[in-house]
Amino acid sequence: MGGAEKQLCRACGWTTYNEVTSCYIPRIRIFYTNPYAGLWALGQDWLVWDRLNDGALGQDFVTWQFLRSRNVQNIPLVKEMRQLNAPTDQVQLTLTSRVKGQELGAIWDTLSLEEKASYRNQLTAMLRELRQFTAPFPQNADGTPLHDKILGLCRPTAATCKRIGKTKEDWFDNIAEELRSGISRQLKTKDAAVIEKKFRELQDNFPEHGTCVLTHADLNLTNIMVNNGKIEAIIDWERAGFYPWWAEWWFSRALNDVDGWELFRPIWNELFPDISEETFGSTFMQPVADVQRAWESCKIEHSEELHTWFRRGFCECQPYGGLLSKPNMGAKLEHKINYSDKPDTRLRLVRVSDGFKISPQKNT
């Protein structure tokens, strides 16, 4: 072959040499991507996650291994899962068998009341069994610290900065500086006594951990795989761990739309007949939302969060470039609070329907 060898695909490394010297057509294809990871299909029966090994996400294998070792009966899992990297490797590669069937969300609107009730009963049995596994305080299934995906959630860097404390008081201590700064901005005051009073009010109203139970933390209609009336597997255990007993209910309300809540509302009514939806809303949803608003009012910055570049087009005939962002490429970010009263004039790149635009930072 004349001329220099050229790369035709930066995603798979396919070159002009591969193109002209073989009859091979790859059976390894990209299946799904998010800002920090990719899921590849290996033929028809396997998938492999390729993601950063930062500890915040990627609890699939740890949780799957925990549940398989307990011989669970009502928790449908993928048949096979293997970790291909060492625990200290920078990149996490997780091989998993592919589930036959489709997402429950793809067919929910077409189901009869009886069919919906059947899926609801299966999910209720799954949650009953899952919640039998308990821990004395929040942690991952392997006992490592549990990242905070409820209160101290940093964006756009995912939940890598804060951990859920062993007690409610520890949890608030972990985010106290951010909450006090956010309260100051909410109330437009520097009065320490006023800020402290509001901080104590938020903490006093916040629910206690109670018994920590094994929690999926991302249950929705897209993570429930079904086939011929049966739940074949619950997938995407990335966020799973031992959370306060109320967290799964909270996640299900926070993450689901109307269809999802049609599925989950009767389940929680059955699992907790002594707690009405209104009581849960006022006792759990509202106090969490109040703390979240204080956190989000704080001007939090990360050392390299704006280090983002447009990358060159995929090729001359397909000039789609996308972005390269340090926070999503494993950069070690310094978490800090900006106490300045001046509006944040930094610019961000924001995704829109047809690409990206430059937008001011939301905090003011």
C-alpha positions in Angstrom: 0.0 0.0 0.0 1.5 3.3 -1.1 1.7 6.4 1.1 1.7 6.8 4.9 -0.7 4.8 7.0 -3.6 6.9 8.3 -6.0 6.4 11.2 -9.6 6.3 10.0 -11.3 6.0 13.3 -9.9 7.5 16.5 -12.5 5.6 18.6 -11.3 2.1 17.5 -7.9 2.8 15.9 -8.9 1.4 12.5 -6.4 2.5 9.9 -6.1 2.5 6.1 -3.9 -0.6 6.4 -6.7 -2.5 8.3 -9.2 -1.3 5.7 -7.3 -2.6 2.6 -5.6 -5.7 3.9 -8.4 -7.6 5.7 -11.9 -8.9 5.3 -12.5 -8.4 9.0 -15.5 -6.5 10.2 -15.3 -5.7 13.9 -18.0 -7.2 16.2 -17.0 -4.7 18.9 -19.0 -1.6 18.7 -19.8 1.4 20.9 -23.2 0.9 22.6 -23.5 3.9 24.9 -21.5 6.9 26.1 -21.7 9.5 28.8 -19.2 12.3 29.5 -16.8 10.1 31.4 -17.4 6.5 30.2 -18.2 4.3 27.3 -20.1 1.0 27.1 -19.0 -1.3 24.3 -20.9 -4.3 22.8 -18.8 -7.4 22.2 -20.8 -9.4 19.7 -24.3 -10.2 20.8 -23.7 -11.6 24.3 -21.3 -9.3 26.1 -20.8 -5.7 27.1 -17.8 -4.0 28.6 -17.7 -0.7 30.6 -14.6 1.5 30.0 -14.6 4.2 32.7 -12.4 6.1 35.1 -11.6 4.2 38.3 -12.4 7.1 40.7 -14.6 5.2 43.2 -17.6 7.5 42.8 -19.3 5.3 40.1 -18.7 1.8 38.9 -20.0 -0.1 41.9 -21.7 -2.6 39.5 -19.2 -5.4 40.0 -18.7 -4.9 43.8 -22.5 -5.0 44.3 -23.0 -7.9 41.9 -20.3 -9.9 43.6 -21.8 -9.2 47.0 -25.3 -10.3 45.9 -24.2 -13.4 44.0 -22.3 -14.6 47.1 -25.5 -14.3 49.1 -27.5 -16.6 46.7 -30.3 -14.1 46.3 -33.6 -15.5 45.1 -35.7 -12.4 44.1 -33.1 -10.0 42.8 -32.6 -10.6 39.1 -28.9 -10.0 38.1 -26.9 -10.4 34.9 -25.6 -13.9 34.7 -21.9 -13.0 34.4 -19.7 -10.0 35.5 -15.9 -9.8 35.6 -13.5 -7.0 36.6 -10.7 -6.9 34.1 -8.5 -4.3 35.9 -6.6 -4.3 39.1 -8.2 -2.2 42.0 -5.5 0.4 41.7 -5.6 0.8 37.9 -6.6 4.3 36.6 -9.2 2.8 34.2 -11.9 0.4 35.2 -12.9 -2.3 32.7 -16.0 -4.3 33.6 -17.2 -7.2 31.4 -20.8 -8.1 31.8 -23.1 -10.5 30.0 -25.8 -8.9 28.0 -29.4 -9.2 29.1 -32.0 -10.5 26.7 -35.1 -8.3 26.5 -35.8 -4.6 26.6 -36.2 -1.8 29.1 -39.5 -1.7 31.0 -39.8 1.9 30.0 -40.0 1.0 26.3 -43.3 -1.0 26.8 -44.8 0.5 30.0 -47.5 2.6 28.2 -48.6 -0.5 26.2 -49.1 -2.8 29.3 -52.5 -3.7 30.8 -53.2 -3.1 34.4 -52.6 -6.7 35.2 -49.2 -6.7 33.5 -48.2 -3.6 35.3 -49.2 -5.2 38.6 -47.1 -8.2 37.8 -44.0 -6.2 37.2 -44.8 -4.2 40.4 -45.1 -7.4 42.4 -41.7 -8.7 41.1 -40.0 -5.4 41.9 -41.6 -5.4 45.4 -40.1 -8.8 46.1 -36.8 -7.6 44.8 -36.7 -4.6 47.1 -37.8 -6.7 50.1 -34.9 -9.0 49.7 -32.4 -6.2 48.9 -33.4 -4.3 52.0 -32.6 -7.3 54.2 -28.9 -6.6 53.7 -27.9 -4.0 56.3 -24.8 -2.2 57.5 -24.2 -0.1 60.7 -23.4 3.1 58.6 -23.3 4.2 55.0 -20.7 2.4 52.9 -20.2 0.6 49.6 -20.9 -3.1 49.4 -17.2 -3.8 49.9 -17.1 -1.6 53.0 -15.3 1.4 51.4 -16.6 5.0 52.0 -19.8 5.9 50.2 -19.7 9.0 48.0 -22.3 11.6 48.6 -24.9 11.5 45.7 -27.7 13.2 47.7 -26.5 16.4 49.4 -22.8 17.1 48.5 -23.1 16.5 44.8 -20.5 18.4 42.9 -21.3 19.3 39.3 -20.0 18.9 36.6 -17.4 16.6 38.3 -19.8 13.9 39.6 -19.8 13.0 43.3 -16.1 12.6 43.9 -15.6 15.3 46.5 -17.8 14.4 49.5 -18.7 11.3 51.5 -21.8 10.4 53.5 -20.9 10.4 57.1 -21.4 7.6 59.6 -24.1 9.6 61.3 -26.3 12.5 60.3 -24.0 14.8 62.3 -20.9 13.5 60.5 -22.7 14.0 57.2 -23.4 17.6 58.0 -19.8 18.1 59.2 -18.5 17.0 55.9 -20.5 19.7 54.1 -20.7 22.3 56.8 -18.5 24.9 55.2 -20.4 24.8 52.0 -23.8 24.9 53.7 -22.9 27.9 55.9 -21.6 29.8 52.8 -24.8 28.9 50.9 -27.0 29.9 53.8 -25.1 33.3 53.9 -25.9 33.8 50.2 -29.5 32.7 50.6 -30.2 35.0 53.5 -27.9 37.8 52.3 -26.2 38.0 55.6 -22.8 37.6 57.2 -24.2 37.4 60.7 -22.7 34.2 62.1 -25.4 33.8 64.7 -28.2 33.9 62.0 -26.3 31.5 59.7 -25.6 29.1 62.6 -29.3 29.1 63.6 -30.3 28.2 60.1 -27.6 25.5 59.8 -28.9 23.9 63.0 -32.4 24.1 61.8 -31.5 22.2 58.6 -29.6 19.6 60.6 -32.4 19.1 63.2 -35.1 18.7 60.5 -33.0 16.3 58.5 -33.9 12.6 58.8 -31.7 10.3 60.8 -29.8 7.4 59.0 -31.7 4.7 60.9 -30.7 1.2 59.6 -28.6 1.5 56.5 -29.8 -0.9 53.8 -28.4 -2.0 50.5 -29.8 0.4 47.9 -29.7 0.5 44.1 -29.9 4.3 44.1 -30.9 4.6 40.4 -34.0 2.5 40.0 -36.0 3.7 37.1 -37.8 2.3 34.1 -34.6 2.2 32.0 -32.7 0.0 34.4 -35.3 -2.7 34.7 -34.8 -5.2 31.8 -37.8 -7.4 31.0 -38.7 -10.2 28.7 -42.0 -12.1 28.3 -43.6 -10.7 31.4 -40.6 -11.3 33.6 -37.9 -9.0 35.0 -34.7 -10.5 33.6 -32.3 -8.2 35.4 -31.8 -5.0 37.3 -28.9 -3.2 35.7 -26.7 -0.1 36.3 -25.7 -0.6 39.9 -23.1 2.2 39.5 -24.4 4.2 42.5 -25.3 1.3 44.7 -24.3 1.0 48.4 -25.6 0.9 51.9 -27.6 4.1 52.3 -30.0 5.4 55.1 -33.1 3.3 55.0 -35.2 6.1 53.4 -32.8 6.8 50.5 -34.1 4.3 47.9 -37.6 5.8 48.3 -36.1 9.3 48.0 -34.1 8.3 44.9 -37.2 6.7 43.3 -39.1 10.0 43.7 -36.3 12.2 42.7 -35.3 10.3 39.5 -38.6 9.1 38.1 -41.1 10.8 35.9 -44.9 10.1 35.9 -44.6 6.6 34.4 -41.9 5.7 36.9 -44.0 7.0 39.8 -46.9 5.0 38.6 -44.7 1.9 39.1 -43.2 2.9 42.4 -45.9 4.6 44.4 -47.9 1.4 45.2 -44.6 -0.4 46.0 -43.6 2.1 48.7 -47.2 2.1 50.0 -47.0 -1.7 50.4 -43.5 -1.7 52.0 -44.2 1.1 54.4 -48.0 1.1 55.0 -47.6 3.3 58.1 -45.9 6.2 56.2 -48.2 8.1 53.8 -46.8 9.8 50.7 -47.6 13.2 52.3 -45.7 12.2 55.4 -42.7 11.0 53.4 -42.8 14.3 51.4 -42.7 16.5 54.5 -40.4 14.4 56.6 -37.9 13.3 54.0 -38.2 15.0 50.6 -38.6 18.5 51.9 -35.8 18.5 54.4 -33.4 17.0 51.8 -34.5 19.6 49.3 -33.9 22.4 51.8 -30.3 21.2 52.4 -29.7 20.8 48.7 -30.8 24.4 48.0 -28.3 25.6 50.6 -25.5 23.6 49.1 -26.4 24.8 45.6 -26.4 28.4 46.7 -22.7 28.0 47.7 -20.2 29.1 45.0 -18.2 26.0 44.6 -15.3 25.9 42.2 -12.9 23.1 41.1 -9.4 23.8 40.0 -9.7 22.6 36.5 -13.4 22.4 35.8 -13.3 25.0 33.0 -10.3 23.3 31.2 -12.4 22.3 28.3 -11.5 22.3 24.6 -13.2 21.6 21.3 -11.5 18.7 19.7 -10.9 18.4 16.0 -13.6 17.0 13.7 -13.9 13.2 13.5 -12.7 13.3 9.8 -12.9 15.6 6.8 -16.2 14.2 5.6 -17.7 14.1 9.1 -16.5 17.2 10.9 -18.1 16.5 14.3 -15.8 17.4 17.1 -17.4 17.4 20.5 -15.4 18.4 23.6 -12.5 17.3 25.7 -13.0 18.2 29.4 -10.4 17.7 32.2 -13.0 16.9 34.8 -14.3 14.0 32.7 -10.8 12.8 31.9 -9.6 12.0 35.4 -8.0 15.2 36.4 -7.4 15.6 40.1 -9.6 18.6 41.0 -9.2 20.9 44.0 -12.6 21.6 45.6 -12.9 25.1 47.0 -15.4 27.7 48.0 -15.5 31.2 46.4 -16.5 33.6 49.1 -16.5 36.6 46.8 -19.7 38.7 46.7 -19.0 39.6 43.1 -21.1 37.8 40.4 -19.3 34.9 38.8 -18.4 36.0 35.3 -16.6 32.9 34.2 -18.0 31.3 31.1 -19.0 27.7 30.6 -19.7 25.6 27.6 -23.3 24.3 27.8 -24.7 21.5 25.7 -27.7 22.5 23.6 -29.8 20.5 21.1 -27.5 21.1 18.1 -24.1 21.5 19.7 -22.7 23.8 22.4 -22.9 27.4 23.4 -21.0 29.6 25.8 -23.0 30.5 28.9 -22.3 32.4 32.1 -21.9 30.5 35.4 -25.3 30.2 37.1 -24.1 31.3 40.6 -24.3 35.0 41.1 
